[in-house]
Amino acid sequence: MKYIMFQGTSSNAGKTLTVAALCNILSRKGYRVTPFKSQNMSLNSYTTRDNDEMSVAQVMQSEAAGIEPNSDMNPILLKPKEDFTSQVIVRGKPAGNMRFDDYQNNFRDKAIEAIQTSLNNLKEDFDIMVIEGAGSPAEINMYDRDLANMLIARMTDADVVLVADIDQGGVFASIVGTYFLIPEEDRKRIKAVIINKFRGNADVLKSGIDKIEELTGIPVIGIVPFDETLNLPEEDSASLSTHQFSENEKIKIGTLRLPRISNFTDIDPLDYEEDVGIKLVNIYDKYDDLDALVIPGTRNTINDIQELKKSGAFDYIKEVAKEIPIFGICGGYQMLSTKIIDDNCSESRHGTVEGLGLLDMKTAFGKIDKVITQSAGTILEDSPIGFKKGTYVTGYELHEGITLLGNGLKPFIKIQKGNGNDQTQKFDGAINGNICGTYFHGIFHNFEFRRNFTDQLRINKGLEPLGLTEDTFKNSKRVNYDQLGDLFMNNVDMDFFKKLLKE
């Protein structure tokens, strides 16, 4: 098996998309190629076909390669929770909540063992592995504890390509500084540099490139331009600041930017509706101009509901709910409860708290193990916000806690596969008028479901509904992956990679 690894001069240097691009190119050329990231810290995760949990970033990379995502592609996932504590997911399954020092000091050997197991498993099915590092390999205070960069390069004997983000500024200093801060034995693994996210005429970089090649002795094999037309899933919630309304968007849907927002890619398909604008709204903002509000997932429902109370958004959302649809997903759905019960403080130190009370139901933590499953079902009834009885929907669940509906509250989905509100009733979600929620992440990826919702918003504003036309979101994903691959192929010396694969 051949191993190629991309490490960055910093976080957000573009490693994730660089891995996806090379996976796409090699897959199109007929190679059996897989992405890999040993350890990822992210709140954006996904449930695989095997009901394992993994980072959305590696799911995106596997889609770019045209293969089914597998948790071996991301054996360690750290999901920040609170107070320097993260939930640790090992090869798709929860291993518990750990403080950073406890994880580093007491769990490191088990993490390395899990990483090696995943490497061995993938070796059986693929010819090439394209590996993504994390942050920077030159964090000298953490070098001997790093589980995602040079340790993995050593374990796989991978050739390393350094990716540098010129959009942040200081690109030449970051390349040279990273190179010389790495011990010589690992420095020898760095075979090339790619400068990423460039805007402008690349000729102006020539003297700088000549200098860093002279200082390091390694070539710059590409300058990849910033492409604003690419529309791919993001790993970092900071990227969501790019979601803003434009003048030609007639329907405005806000997504509440919770402090611990997770699985924010749930809203991505809405952005493909031609006249719909998506905007992330701060919990301190007012949003009188919205046509609907989505309350997304969160890694800590109770902590975030407390933040809503502090910011004033708690009362403001209840007022807004009198005028526009409110749709909650997972943690956002739990927030719609009258009460969120956590007597044993399993979710947070706050214990039991008052919910928004927009739906007559209670959510309780500490009753079941974490639910990790792909799910499917049908909408139970027609609703005033556009959902149609019998519409088939799929999604995936990643949640702790159960939700118990009041006697008069109607469930939203009849489950054919999955867990839903609890483990016995085979129903998911709840709906009352223009207030609705579900545990199904990815529900807006269902075209008929999504279009019924947005068409009702159009009708509410006196606009013509679009009906069930072509699903532009589904069709555009492959186009975007191929566009990403072409962008890389046209701006990077591909002969360099041909030589690496032949060595």
C-alpha positions in Angstrom: 0.0 0.0 0.0 1.2 3.5 -0.8 0.8 6.3 1.7 0.7 10.1 1.0 0.1 12.5 3.8 -0.9 16.1 3.8 0.2 18.1 6.9 -0.5 21.8 7.4 1.4 24.9 8.6 -1.7 25.7 10.6 -5.3 24.7 11.3 -7.7 25.5 8.4 -4.8 25.4 5.9 -7.0 23.4 3.5 -5.8 19.9 4.3 -9.3 18.5 4.3 -10.1 19.6 0.8 -6.6 18.8 -0.5 -7.1 15.2 0.7 -10.5 15.1 -0.9 -9.1 16.5 -4.2 -6.3 13.9 -4.5 -8.8 11.1 -3.5 -11.1 12.3 -6.3 -8.3 12.4 -8.9 -6.9 9.0 -8.0 -10.4 7.4 -7.9 -11.2 8.7 -11.3 -8.0 7.2 -12.6 -9.1 3.8 -11.3 -7.1 3.5 -8.1 -8.6 2.0 -4.9 -8.0 5.0 -2.7 -9.1 5.8 0.8 -8.9 8.9 3.0 -7.6 8.6 6.6 -7.3 10.9 9.6 -6.1 9.2 12.8 -7.6 11.7 15.2 -10.1 14.5 14.5 -11.6 17.0 16.9 -15.0 18.0 15.5 -18.6 18.4 16.5 -19.7 17.6 12.9 -20.2 13.9 12.8 -22.1 11.2 10.8 -23.5 7.7 11.3 -22.2 5.1 8.9 -24.1 2.2 7.4 -22.7 0.1 10.2 -24.1 2.5 12.8 -20.6 3.8 13.7 -19.9 7.5 14.3 -17.2 9.4 12.4 -16.2 12.9 11.3 -18.2 14.5 8.5 -14.8 15.6 7.0 -13.8 12.0 6.3 -17.3 11.2 5.0 -16.8 14.1 2.5 -13.4 12.7 1.5 -14.8 9.2 1.0 -17.6 10.6 -1.2 -15.0 12.5 -3.2 -13.3 9.1 -3.7 -16.6 7.4 -4.6 -16.5 4.9 -1.7 -18.7 4.1 1.3 -17.6 5.9 4.5 -16.1 3.7 7.2 -15.2 4.6 10.8 -11.7 3.1 10.2 -11.1 6.2 8.1 -11.3 8.2 11.4 -10.5 5.9 14.3 -10.4 8.6 17.0 -13.0 11.4 17.1 -12.9 13.9 19.9 -16.2 15.8 20.5 -15.7 18.8 22.9 -18.3 18.8 25.6 -17.5 21.2 28.4 -14.7 22.2 30.9 -11.8 20.8 28.8 -13.8 17.6 28.5 -14.5 15.7 25.2 -16.5 12.6 24.4 -14.0 10.2 22.9 -15.3 8.1 20.0 -13.0 5.1 19.2 -13.5 3.3 15.9 -17.1 4.5 15.8 -18.2 3.8 19.4 -18.2 6.0 22.5 -15.4 5.3 24.9 -16.5 7.8 27.5 -16.0 11.5 28.4 -12.4 12.4 29.2 -10.5 15.5 30.3 -7.6 16.4 28.0 -4.9 15.5 30.5 -6.6 12.2 31.3 -6.8 11.3 27.6 -3.2 12.3 26.9 -1.8 10.5 29.9 -4.0 7.4 30.3 -5.6 6.7 27.0 -2.8 7.3 24.5 -1.7 3.7 24.2 -5.3 2.5 23.5 -5.7 5.3 20.9 -2.5 4.2 19.1 -3.7 0.6 19.2 -7.1 1.7 17.7 -5.3 3.7 15.0 -3.1 0.7 14.1 -6.1 -1.6 13.9 -7.9 0.8 11.5 -4.7 1.1 9.3 -4.5 -2.6 9.1 -8.2 -3.0 8.2 -8.0 -0.4 5.4 -4.9 -2.0 4.0 -6.9 -5.0 3.1 -9.3 -3.1 0.8 -7.3 -0.2 -0.7 -4.1 0.4 -2.7 -3.5 4.0 -1.7 -4.2 5.9 1.5 -4.3 9.7 1.5 -3.8 10.8 5.1 -4.8 14.2 6.6 -2.8 15.6 9.5 -4.3 17.9 12.2 -3.4 21.4 13.0 0.4 21.8 12.5 3.1 19.2 13.0 5.3 21.9 14.5 3.4 22.4 17.8 6.7 21.9 19.8 4.9 21.8 23.2 2.9 18.8 22.0 5.2 17.1 19.6 5.9 14.0 21.7 2.1 13.6 22.3 0.8 14.3 18.8 -1.4 11.5 17.5 -2.2 13.0 14.1 0.9 14.1 12.3 4.5 12.8 12.3 3.7 9.8 14.4 1.3 8.6 11.7 3.8 9.4 9.0 6.3 7.1 10.8 3.7 4.4 11.4 2.9 4.3 7.7 6.2 5.4 6.3 4.3 8.1 4.4 5.7 10.8 2.2 4.5 14.2 3.5 3.4 17.2 1.6 3.1 20.5 3.5 0.0 22.6 2.9 0.2 26.3 3.6 -2.7 28.8 3.6 -1.6 32.1 1.9 -5.0 33.7 2.7 -4.1 34.0 6.3 -0.9 36.0 5.5 2.7 35.1 6.4 2.8 32.1 4.2 6.6 32.0 3.6 7.4 32.4 7.3 4.9 29.6 8.2 6.5 27.2 5.7 10.0 27.8 6.8 9.1 28.0 10.5 7.2 24.7 10.3 10.0 23.0 8.4 12.8 24.0 10.8 10.8 23.4 14.0 10.4 19.7 13.1 13.2 17.3 14.2 15.5 16.4 11.3 14.5 12.7 11.3 10.9 13.8 10.5 11.8 16.8 8.4 13.2 14.3 5.8 9.7 13.0 5.2 8.6 16.4 3.8 8.9 16.0 0.1 7.0 19.1 -1.2 4.9 22.2 -0.4 1.6 23.3 -1.8 0.5 26.9 -1.3 -3.3 27.0 -0.9 -6.2 29.6 -1.2 -4.3 32.0 -3.5 -6.1 35.1 -4.9 -4.3 37.0 -7.7 -1.3 36.6 -10.1 0.9 33.8 -9.0 3.9 35.5 -10.6 4.3 37.8 -7.6 5.2 34.8 -5.4 8.2 33.7 -7.5 10.9 35.4 -5.5 9.4 34.1 -2.2 9.1 30.6 -3.5 12.7 30.6 -4.8 13.8 31.7 -1.3 12.0 29.0 0.6 13.1 26.3 -1.8 16.7 27.5 -1.2 16.2 27.5 2.6 14.5 24.1 2.8 15.6 22.2 -0.3 12.1 21.1 -1.0 10.0 22.1 -4.0 6.8 24.1 -4.1 4.7 21.9 -6.5 1.6 24.0 -6.7 -0.3 27.2 -6.0 -4.0 26.4 -5.7 -6.3 29.3 -6.3 -9.2 30.1 -4.0 -12.4 29.0 -5.7 -15.5 30.7 -4.3 -17.8 28.6 -6.5 -17.1 25.4 -4.7 -19.9 24.3 -2.4 -18.7 21.4 -0.2 -19.4 20.4 3.4 -17.4 22.2 6.0 -15.8 20.8 9.0 -15.3 24.0 11.0 -18.3 26.0 12.2 -16.3 29.2 11.7 -16.8 28.6 8.0 -20.6 29.2 8.4 -20.0 33.0 8.5 -20.0 32.7 4.7 -23.8 31.9 4.8 -25.4 35.4 4.2 -28.5 36.6 2.5 -28.3 38.1 -1.0 -30.7 40.3 -2.8 -32.1 37.6 -5.2 -33.1 35.3 -2.3 -36.8 35.7 -1.6 -37.0 33.2 1.3 -34.8 33.7 4.3 -34.1 30.9 6.7 -32.1 31.5 9.8 -30.0 28.9 11.6 -29.3 29.6 15.3 -25.6 29.7 15.9 -25.6 27.9 19.2 -22.4 28.1 21.3 -21.8 24.4 20.9 -23.4 23.9 17.5 -22.9 20.5 15.9 -23.8 18.8 12.6 -24.4 22.2 11.0 -24.2 20.6 7.6 -27.8 19.6 8.1 -28.7 23.0 6.7 -26.5 22.7 3.5 -29.3 21.4 1.2 -31.5 24.4 1.9 -28.7 26.6 0.4 -29.3 24.8 -3.0 -32.9 26.0 -3.3 -32.6 28.7 -5.9 -34.5 31.4 -4.1 -33.7 30.5 -0.5 -31.0 32.2 1.6 -29.4 30.7 4.6 -27.9 32.8 7.4 -26.4 31.8 10.7 -27.9 34.1 13.3 -26.1 34.9 16.6 -27.9 34.2 19.8 -27.6 37.9 20.6 -29.1 39.0 17.3 -32.7 40.0 16.4 -34.1 38.3 13.3 -37.4 39.9 12.5 -36.9 39.4 8.7 -36.8 35.6 8.8 -39.3 33.3 7.1 -38.3 30.3 9.3 -35.8 29.5 12.0 -33.8 26.2 12.4 -32.4 25.3 15.8 -29.6 22.9 14.9 -27.8 20.2 16.9 -25.6 20.9 19.8 -23.0 18.9 21.7 -24.6 20.1 25.0 -28.3 20.8 25.0 -28.5 22.1 28.6 -25.5 24.3 28.5 -26.7 25.9 25.3 -30.3 26.4 26.6 -28.7 28.2 29.5 -26.8 30.4 27.1 -30.0 31.2 25.3 -31.5 32.4 28.6 -28.5 34.7 29.3 -28.5 36.2 25.9 -32.3 36.9 25.8 -32.7 34.6 22.8 -34.8 32.2 25.0 -37.7 34.7 25.3 -37.2 36.1 21.8 -37.5 32.7 20.1 -40.8 32.1 21.9 -42.1 35.4 20.5 -40.8 34.7 17.0 -42.5 31.3 17.1 -45.9 33.0 17.1 -45.1 34.3 13.5 -42.8 31.8 11.7 -42.1 28.1 11.6 -39.5 26.8 14.1 -37.7 23.6 13.2 -35.5 21.8 15.8 -33.0 19.1 14.9 -31.6 16.7 17.6 -30.4 19.0 20.4 -32.4 21.8 18.9 -35.5 19.5 19.0 -34.7 18.7 22.7 -34.7 22.5 23.5 -38.3 22.8 22.4 -39.3 20.7 25.4 -41.1 22.2 28.4 -38.5 20.6 30.7 -35.1 19.0 30.1 -34.5 16.5 32.9 -30.9 15.7 34.0 -31.2 14.9 37.7 -27.8 13.1 37.7 -26.0 15.8 35.8 -25.0 13.4 33.1 -25.4 16.1 30.4 -24.1 19.1 32.4 -23.5 20.5 35.8 -26.8 22.5 35.6 -29.0 19.5 36.2 -32.7 19.8 35.3 -33.7 23.0 33.5 -36.7 24.6 31.8 -36.9 24.2 28.0 -38.4 26.6 25.5 -41.8 25.0 26.0 -42.8 25.3 22.4 -43.8 21.6 22.4 -45.6 19.8 25.2 -42.9 17.2 25.9 -40.1 16.4 28.2 -36.5 15.3 27.4 -34.6 13.2 29.9 -30.9 12.4 30.0 -29.2 9.5 31.7 -31.9 7.0 30.6 -30.2 5.3 27.6 -26.8 4.8 26.1 -25.9 7.1 23.2 -28.0 6.4 20.1 -25.9 6.0 16.9 -27.9 4.7 14.0 -29.1 5.4 10.5 -32.8 5.9 10.4 -35.8 6.0 8.1 -39.6 6.5 8.3 -42.6 8.3 6.9 -44.3 11.6 7.8 -47.4 10.8 9.8 -49.7 13.7 8.8 -50.1 16.7 6.6 -49.0 19.9 8.4 -49.5 23.7 7.9 -45.8 24.1 7.3 -45.8 22.0 4.2 -44.9 18.4 5.3 -47.0 15.7 3.5 -48.4 12.5 5.0 -46.5 9.5 3.7 -43.3 11.3 2.6 -40.4 8.9 3.0 -37.4 10.3 4.8 -34.0 9.0 5.8 -31.4 10.4 8.2 -29.1 9.5 11.0 -29.3 9.8 14.8 -26.5 10.8 17.2 -28.0 11.6 20.6 -28.2 11.0 24.2 -31.6 11.3 26.0 -35.1 10.3 25.3 -38.1 12.5 24.6 -41.6 11.8 26.0 -44.5 13.5 24.3 -47.5 14.9 26.2 -50.9 13.3 25.7 -52.1 15.8 23.1 -48.8 16.2 21.2 -48.5 14.3 17.8 -45.3 12.6 16.8 -43.8 13.6 13.5 -42.4 10.4 11.9 -43.4 6.8 12.0 -40.1 5.0 12.2 -39.2 2.0 10.0 -35.6 2.0 11.1 -33.9 3.8 14.0 -34.6 4.9 17.5 -36.4 8.2 17.5 -38.0 9.6 20.7 -37.4 6.5 22.7 -36.7 2.8 22.2 -40.3 1.5 22.5 -42.8 3.6 20.5 -41.2 3.7 17.0 -42.0 7.3 16.6 -39.7 10.2 16.1 -40.1 13.9 16.6 -43.2 16.0 17.3 -45.2 18.7 15.6 -47.8 21.2 16.7 -48.8 23.9 14.2 -45.7 25.7 13.0 -43.4 24.2 15.6 -41.7 20.9 14.7 -38.6 18.9 15.6 -36.9 15.6 14.9 -33.9 13.5 16.0 -33.1 12.8 12.3 -29.9 14.6 11.2 -29.8 15.0 7.5 -33.5 15.3 7.1 -33.3 18.2 4.7 -31.1 16.1 2.5 -34.5 14.4 1.5 -35.5 16.4 -1.6 -39.3 15.9 -1.4 -39.3 16.7 2.3 -37.2 19.8 1.8 -39.1 21.1 -1.2 -42.5 20.7 0.5 -41.2 22.8 3.4 -39.7 25.5 1.2 -42.7 25.6 -1.1 -45.0 26.3 1.8 -42.7 29.2 2.8 -43.0 30.5 -0.8 -46.8 30.2 -0.6 -46.8 32.0 2.8 -45.1 35.0 1.0 -47.4 34.9 -2.0 -44.9 33.3 -4.3 -45.4 30.4 -6.7 -44.3 27.0 -5.4 -41.5 25.2 -7.4 -42.9 21.7 -7.1 -40.9 18.5 -7.3 -38.3 19.4 -9.9 -34.7 18.2 -10.2 -32.8 17.8 -6.9 -29.9 20.3 -7.5 -28.3 19.4 -4.2 -27.9 15.7 -4.9 -26.7 16.3 -8.5 -24.2 19.1 -7.5 -22.2 17.1 -5.0 -20.5 14.9 -7.6 -20.0 18.0 -9.8 -18.3 19.8 -6.9 -16.1 16.9 -6.1 -14.9 16.6 -9.7 -14.5 20.4 -9.8 -12.3 20.3 -6.7 -10.2 17.5 -8.3 -9.9 19.4 -11.5 -8.8 22.6 -9.6 -6.1 20.6 -7.9 -5.0 18.8 -11.0 -4.7 22.0 -13.1 -2.6 23.8 -10.5 -0.4 21.2 -9.0 2.5 19.2 -10.5 0.8 15.8 -10.8 4.0 14.2 -12.1 5.3 14.6 -8.5 2.5 12.2 -7.2 3.1 9.8 -10.1 6.7 9.4 -9.0 5.7 8.9 -5.4 3.3 6.2 -6.3 5.9 4.4 -8.4 8.6 4.5 -5.7 
